[in-house]
Amino acid sequence: MKKNSVVRLFEKAGLSIETINQFAVLTGFIKRSRKIKAVEFLVFMITESVRGCVSCNDLAASIDFKSGTTVRRQAYHKKMGRASLHFFEAILARILQAKTTTALPSPFRKFKRILVQDSTVVKLPEKLMAIFSGVKNRDKQACNARVQCTYDLLAGAFTHWTLHAYSKNDLAS
């Protein structure tokens, strides 16, 4: 894969293409070398996510058009499981670790754990409204999910992930 801006950002955070591929194997995302490449999957998943809700069809079309790798959308759908979640988590943990361990003042290093908890809201398709109802105003109701996570700054690892309806805020978690 050609180095695009996302790959260069990964390298700036200490994640080379080789390291990304190692994480893919360690997490079980890639079991043997086939058409789906870990770096391509990661880069295009991120760039497509920025545009909005990603479907396997959009992902397959985008990768095919921009990189020339032709893979059926069902193959991408099969990749969307626990292994892909662990793969993304490992990548994100490494980036956070690179950014936080150097910036952490020495007085904080005497603690065994420093936990940071936060959430983000993700817009979802309307058909998931029964499960993930969001904010409602006079005219419209949005379908949103809240992703909560807890990260241990000293260990450089996530300790907890949850996915809830929009109404469950940080304090409730």
CYANA upper distance limits for C-alpha pairs under 8 A (distance plus 0.5 A):
  1 MET  CA     39 VAL  CA      8.32
  1 MET  CA     40 GLU  CA      7.50
  1 MET  CA     67 SER  CA      7.71
  3 LYS  CA      7 VAL  CA      6.10
  3 LYS  CA      8 ARG  CA      7.01
  4 ASN  CA      8 ARG  CA      6.82
  5 SER  CA      9 LEU  CA      6.70
  6 VAL  CA     10 PHE  CA      6.82
  6 VAL  CA     43 VAL  CA      6.93
  7 VAL  CA     11 GLU  CA      6.76
  7 VAL  CA     17 ILE  CA      8.22
  7 VAL  CA     43 VAL  CA      7.70
  8 ARG  CA     12 LYS  CA      6.64
  9 LEU  CA     13 ALA  CA      6.86
 10 PHE  CA     14 GLY  CA      6.93
 10 PHE  CA     15 LEU  CA      5.49
 10 PHE  CA     16 SER  CA      7.22
 10 PHE  CA     95 ILE  CA      8.26
 11 GLU  CA     15 LEU  CA      5.20
 11 GLU  CA     16 SER  CA      5.53
 11 GLU  CA     17 ILE  CA      8.26
 13 ALA  CA     95 ILE  CA      6.26
 13 ALA  CA     98 ALA  CA      6.68
 13 ALA  CA     99 LYS  CA      7.88
 14 GLY  CA     95 ILE  CA      7.95
 14 GLY  CA     98 ALA  CA      7.48
 15 LEU  CA     19 THR  CA      6.27
 15 LEU  CA     20 ILE  CA      6.93
 15 LEU  CA     94 ARG  CA      8.18
 15 LEU  CA     95 ILE  CA      8.12
 16 SER  CA     20 ILE  CA      6.82
 17 ILE  CA     21 ASN  CA      6.72
 17 ILE  CA     39 VAL  CA      7.27
 18 GLU  CA     22 GLN  CA      6.69
 19 THR  CA     23 PHE  CA      6.74
 20 ILE  CA     24 ALA  CA      6.76
 20 ILE  CA     38 ALA  CA      7.64
 20 ILE  CA     39 VAL  CA      7.10
 20 ILE  CA     91 ILE  CA      7.74
 21 ASN  CA     25 VAL  CA      6.92
 21 ASN  CA     38 ALA  CA      6.57
 21 ASN  CA     39 VAL  CA      7.46
 22 GLN  CA     26 LEU  CA      6.59
 23 PHE  CA     27 THR  CA      6.45
 23 PHE  CA     87 PHE  CA      6.86
 23 PHE  CA     90 ALA  CA      7.31
 23 PHE  CA     91 ILE  CA      7.93
 24 ALA  CA     28 GLY  CA      6.68
 24 ALA  CA     29 PHE  CA      5.43
 24 ALA  CA     30 ILE  CA      5.80
 24 ALA  CA     38 ALA  CA      6.74
 24 ALA  CA     87 PHE  CA      6.30
 25 VAL  CA     29 PHE  CA      6.50
 25 VAL  CA     30 ILE  CA      5.49
 25 VAL  CA     31 LYS  CA      6.59
 27 THR  CA     83 ALA  CA      6.32
 27 THR  CA     84 SER  CA      8.32
 27 THR  CA     86 HIS  CA      6.37
 27 THR  CA     87 PHE  CA      6.09
 28 GLY  CA     83 ALA  CA      5.91
 28 GLY  CA     84 SER  CA      8.50
 28 GLY  CA     87 PHE  CA      8.35
 29 PHE  CA     38 ALA  CA      8.33
 29 PHE  CA     79 LYS  CA      7.74
 29 PHE  CA     83 ALA  CA      5.25
 29 PHE  CA     84 SER  CA      5.98
 29 PHE  CA     86 HIS  CA      8.43
 29 PHE  CA     87 PHE  CA      6.85
 30 ILE  CA     38 ALA  CA      7.60
 33 SER  CA     37 LYS  CA      8.22
 35 LYS  CA     69 THR  CA      7.61
 35 LYS  CA     70 THR  CA      8.27
 35 LYS  CA     71 VAL  CA      7.22
 36 ILE  CA     40 GLU  CA      8.04
 36 ILE  CA     41 PHE  CA      7.48
 36 ILE  CA     69 THR  CA      8.50
 36 ILE  CA     71 VAL  CA      7.70
 36 ILE  CA     76 TYR  CA      8.44
 37 LYS  CA     41 PHE  CA      6.60
 38 ALA  CA     42 LEU  CA      6.59
 39 VAL  CA     43 VAL  CA      6.53
 40 GLU  CA     44 PHE  CA      6.44
 40 GLU  CA     63 ILE  CA      7.88
 41 PHE  CA     45 MET  CA      6.34
 42 LEU  CA     46 ILE  CA      6.71
 42 LEU  CA     88 PHE  CA      8.28
 43 VAL  CA     47 THR  CA      6.72
 44 PHE  CA     48 GLU  CA      6.29
 44 PHE  CA     59 LEU  CA      7.33
 44 PHE  CA     62 SER  CA      7.86
 44 PHE  CA     63 ILE  CA      7.20
 45 MET  CA     49 SER  CA      6.39
 45 MET  CA     54 VAL  CA      8.00
 45 MET  CA     59 LEU  CA      7.35
 46 ILE  CA     50 VAL  CA      6.87
 47 THR  CA     51 ARG  CA      7.38
 48 GLU  CA     52 GLY  CA      7.23
 48 GLU  CA     53 CYS  CA      8.19
 48 GLU  CA     54 VAL  CA      6.53
 48 GLU  CA     58 ASP  CA      8.36
 48 GLU  CA     59 LEU  CA      7.49
 49 SER  CA     53 CYS  CA      6.51
 49 SER  CA     54 VAL  CA      6.20
 53 CYS  CA    123 LYS  CA      8.10
 53 CYS  CA    124 LEU  CA      7.39
 53 CYS  CA    125 PRO  CA      8.08
 54 VAL  CA     58 ASP  CA      6.97
 54 VAL  CA     59 LEU  CA      7.29
 55 SER  CA     59 LEU  CA      6.70
 56 CYS  CA     60 ALA  CA      6.50
 56 CYS  CA     73 ARG  CA      5.80
 56 CYS  CA     74 GLN  CA      7.89
 56 CYS  CA     76 TYR  CA      6.45
 56 CYS  CA     77 HIS  CA      6.44
 57 ASN  CA     61 ALA  CA      6.61
 57 ASN  CA     73 ARG  CA      5.85
 58 ASP  CA     62 SER  CA      6.48
 59 LEU  CA     63 ILE  CA      6.65
 59 LEU  CA     73 ARG  CA      8.16
 59 LEU  CA     76 TYR  CA      8.39
 60 ALA  CA     64 ASP  CA      6.50
 60 ALA  CA     70 THR  CA      7.90
 60 ALA  CA     71 VAL  CA      6.94
 60 ALA  CA     72 ARG  CA      7.23
 60 ALA  CA     73 ARG  CA      5.97
 60 ALA  CA     76 TYR  CA      7.71
 61 ALA  CA     65 PHE  CA      6.48
 62 SER  CA     66 LYS  CA      6.49
 63 ILE  CA     67 SER  CA      5.98
 63 ILE  CA     68 GLY  CA      7.27
 63 ILE  CA     69 THR  CA      6.75
 63 ILE  CA     70 THR  CA      7.99
 64 ASP  CA     68 GLY  CA      5.10
 64 ASP  CA     69 THR  CA      5.33
 64 ASP  CA     70 THR  CA      5.50
 64 ASP  CA     71 VAL  CA      7.88
 65 PHE  CA     69 THR  CA      8.42
 71 VAL  CA     75 ALA  CA      7.24
 71 VAL  CA     76 TYR  CA      8.24
 72 ARG  CA     76 TYR  CA      7.55
 73 ARG  CA     77 HIS  CA      6.76
 74 GLN  CA     78 LYS  CA      6.71
 75 ALA  CA     79 LYS  CA      7.00
 76 TYR  CA     80 MET  CA      7.14
 79 LYS  CA     83 ALA  CA      8.14
 79 LYS  CA     84 SER  CA      6.95
 80 MET  CA     84 SER  CA      6.26
 80 MET  CA     85 LEU  CA      8.19
 81 GLY  CA     85 LEU  CA      6.99
 82 ARG  CA     86 HIS  CA      6.69
 83 ALA  CA     87 PHE  CA      6.55
 84 SER  CA     88 PHE  CA      6.64
 85 LEU  CA     89 GLU  CA      6.55
 86 HIS  CA     90 ALA  CA      6.53
 87 PHE  CA     91 ILE  CA      6.86
 88 PHE  CA     92 LEU  CA      6.63
 89 GLU  CA     93 ALA  CA      6.44
 89 GLU  CA    158 PHE  CA      8.14
 90 ALA  CA     94 ARG  CA      6.67
 91 ILE  CA     95 ILE  CA      6.88
 92 LEU  CA     96 LEU  CA      6.64
 93 ALA  CA     97 GLN  CA      6.41
 93 ALA  CA    156 GLY  CA      6.66
 93 ALA  CA    157 ALA  CA      6.06
 93 ALA  CA    158 PHE  CA      7.26
 94 ARG  CA     98 ALA  CA      6.63
 94 ARG  CA    156 GLY  CA      7.67
 95 ILE  CA     99 LYS  CA      6.79
 96 LEU  CA    100 THR  CA      6.42
 96 LEU  CA    156 GLY  CA      7.65
 97 GLN  CA    101 THR  CA      6.21
 97 GLN  CA    153 LEU  CA      7.65
 97 GLN  CA    156 GLY  CA      5.45
 97 GLN  CA    157 ALA  CA      8.28
 98 ALA  CA    102 THR  CA      7.49
 99 LYS  CA    103 ALA  CA      7.38
100 THR  CA    104 LEU  CA      6.51
100 THR  CA    153 LEU  CA      7.36
101 THR  CA    153 LEU  CA      7.75
101 THR  CA    154 LEU  CA      7.70
101 THR  CA    156 GLY  CA      8.48
104 LEU  CA    108 PHE  CA      7.34
104 LEU  CA    109 ARG  CA      8.14
105 PRO  CA    109 ARG  CA      7.76
106 SER  CA    110 LYS  CA      8.10
109 ARG  CA    154 LEU  CA      7.97
112 LYS  CA    154 LEU  CA      7.89
113 ARG  CA    152 ASP  CA      6.76
113 ARG  CA    153 LEU  CA      7.61
113 ARG  CA    154 LEU  CA      6.41
113 ARG  CA    155 ALA  CA      7.81
114 ILE  CA    152 ASP  CA      5.96
114 ILE  CA    153 LEU  CA      5.93
114 ILE  CA    154 LEU  CA      6.71
115 LEU  CA    150 THR  CA      6.94
115 LEU  CA    151 TYR  CA      6.06
115 LEU  CA    152 ASP  CA      5.07
115 LEU  CA    153 LEU  CA      6.75
116 VAL  CA    150 THR  CA      6.05
116 VAL  CA    151 TYR  CA      5.72
116 VAL  CA    152 ASP  CA      6.93
116 VAL  CA    153 LEU  CA      7.69
117 GLN  CA    148 GLN  CA      7.83
117 GLN  CA    149 CYS  CA      6.24
117 GLN  CA    150 THR  CA      4.79
117 GLN  CA    151 TYR  CA      6.90
117 GLN  CA    170 ASP  CA      8.40
118 ASP  CA    148 GLN  CA      6.39
118 ASP  CA    149 CYS  CA      6.35
118 ASP  CA    150 THR  CA      7.20
118 ASP  CA    170 ASP  CA      7.13
119 SER  CA    146 ARG  CA      6.93
119 SER  CA    147 VAL  CA      5.84
119 SER  CA    148 GLN  CA      4.76
119 SER  CA    149 CYS  CA      6.74
119 SER  CA    169 ASN  CA      8.43
119 SER  CA    170 ASP  CA      7.16
120 THR  CA    146 ARG  CA      6.18
120 THR  CA    147 VAL  CA      5.90
120 THR  CA    148 GLN  CA      7.26
121 VAL  CA    144 ASN  CA      6.93
121 VAL  CA    145 ALA  CA      6.17
121 VAL  CA    146 ARG  CA      5.03
121 VAL  CA    147 VAL  CA      6.81
121 VAL  CA    166 TYR  CA      7.48
122 VAL  CA    144 ASN  CA      6.06
122 VAL  CA    145 ALA  CA      5.78
122 VAL  CA    146 ARG  CA      6.79
122 VAL  CA    147 VAL  CA      7.93
123 LYS  CA    142 ALA  CA      8.21
123 LYS  CA    143 CYS  CA      6.64
123 LYS  CA    144 ASN  CA      5.11
123 LYS  CA    145 ALA  CA      7.09
124 LEU  CA    128 LEU  CA      7.41
124 LEU  CA    143 CYS  CA      5.92
124 LEU  CA    144 ASN  CA      5.94
124 LEU  CA    145 ALA  CA      7.48
125 PRO  CA    129 MET  CA      8.18
125 PRO  CA    143 CYS  CA      7.07
126 GLU  CA    142 ALA  CA      8.04
126 GLU  CA    143 CYS  CA      6.29
128 LEU  CA    132 PHE  CA      6.48
128 LEU  CA    133 SER  CA      8.28
128 LEU  CA    143 CYS  CA      7.36
129 MET  CA    133 SER  CA      5.40
129 MET  CA    134 GLY  CA      8.32
129 MET  CA    142 ALA  CA      8.36
129 MET  CA    143 CYS  CA      5.79
131 ILE  CA    165 ALA  CA      7.60
132 PHE  CA    143 CYS  CA      6.29
132 PHE  CA    144 ASN  CA      6.21
132 PHE  CA    145 ALA  CA      6.15
132 PHE  CA    164 HIS  CA      7.75
132 PHE  CA    165 ALA  CA      5.11
132 PHE  CA    166 TYR  CA      7.22
133 SER  CA    141 GLN  CA      8.11
133 SER  CA    142 ALA  CA      7.21
133 SER  CA    143 CYS  CA      5.45
133 SER  CA    144 ASN  CA      6.60
133 SER  CA    145 ALA  CA      8.21
133 SER  CA    165 ALA  CA      6.70
133 SER  CA    166 TYR  CA      7.17
133 SER  CA    167 SER  CA      8.49
134 GLY  CA    141 GLN  CA      7.01
134 GLY  CA    142 ALA  CA      5.45
134 GLY  CA    143 CYS  CA      5.30
134 GLY  CA    144 ASN  CA      5.30
134 GLY  CA    145 ALA  CA      7.77
134 GLY  CA    165 ALA  CA      7.41
134 GLY  CA    166 TYR  CA      5.63
134 GLY  CA    167 SER  CA      7.28
135 VAL  CA    141 GLN  CA      6.33
135 VAL  CA    142 ALA  CA      6.12
135 VAL  CA    143 CYS  CA      8.09
135 VAL  CA    144 ASN  CA      8.28
135 VAL  CA    166 TYR  CA      7.90
135 VAL  CA    167 SER  CA      8.36
136 LYS  CA    140 LYS  CA      6.43
136 LYS  CA    141 GLN  CA      4.63
136 LYS  CA    142 ALA  CA      6.86
137 ASN  CA    141 GLN  CA      6.77
144 ASN  CA    165 ALA  CA      7.19
144 ASN  CA    166 TYR  CA      6.01
145 ALA  CA    163 LEU  CA      7.23
145 ALA  CA    164 HIS  CA      6.26
145 ALA  CA    165 ALA  CA      5.32
145 ALA  CA    166 TYR  CA      5.41
146 ARG  CA    163 LEU  CA      6.30
146 ARG  CA    164 HIS  CA      5.78
146 ARG  CA    165 ALA  CA      6.30
146 ARG  CA    166 TYR  CA      5.48
146 ARG  CA    167 SER  CA      8.46
146 ARG  CA    168 LYS  CA      7.81
146 ARG  CA    169 ASN  CA      8.28
147 VAL  CA    161 TRP  CA      7.75
147 VAL  CA    162 THR  CA      6.35
147 VAL  CA    163 LEU  CA      5.22
147 VAL  CA    164 HIS  CA      7.11
148 GLN  CA    160 HIS  CA      8.43
148 GLN  CA    161 TRP  CA      6.16
148 GLN  CA    162 THR  CA      5.63
148 GLN  CA    163 LEU  CA      6.85
148 GLN  CA    164 HIS  CA      8.46
148 GLN  CA    170 ASP  CA      8.01
148 GLN  CA    173 SER  CA      8.36
149 CYS  CA    158 PHE  CA      7.76
149 CYS  CA    159 THR  CA      8.16
149 CYS  CA    160 HIS  CA      5.93
149 CYS  CA    161 TRP  CA      4.95
149 CYS  CA    162 THR  CA      6.96
150 THR  CA    158 PHE  CA      6.34
150 THR  CA    159 THR  CA      6.08
150 THR  CA    160 HIS  CA      5.57
150 THR  CA    161 TRP  CA      7.16
151 TYR  CA    156 GLY  CA      7.81
151 TYR  CA    157 ALA  CA      6.38
151 TYR  CA    158 PHE  CA      4.77
151 TYR  CA    159 THR  CA      6.21
151 TYR  CA    160 HIS  CA      7.77
152 ASP  CA    156 GLY  CA      6.24
152 ASP  CA    157 ALA  CA      6.04
152 ASP  CA    158 PHE  CA      6.54
152 ASP  CA    159 THR  CA      7.14
153 LEU  CA    157 ALA  CA      7.71
164 HIS  CA    168 LYS  CA      6.96
168 LYS  CA    172 ALA  CA      6.45
168 LYS  CA    173 SER  CA      7.40
169 ASN  CA    173 SER  CA      6.91
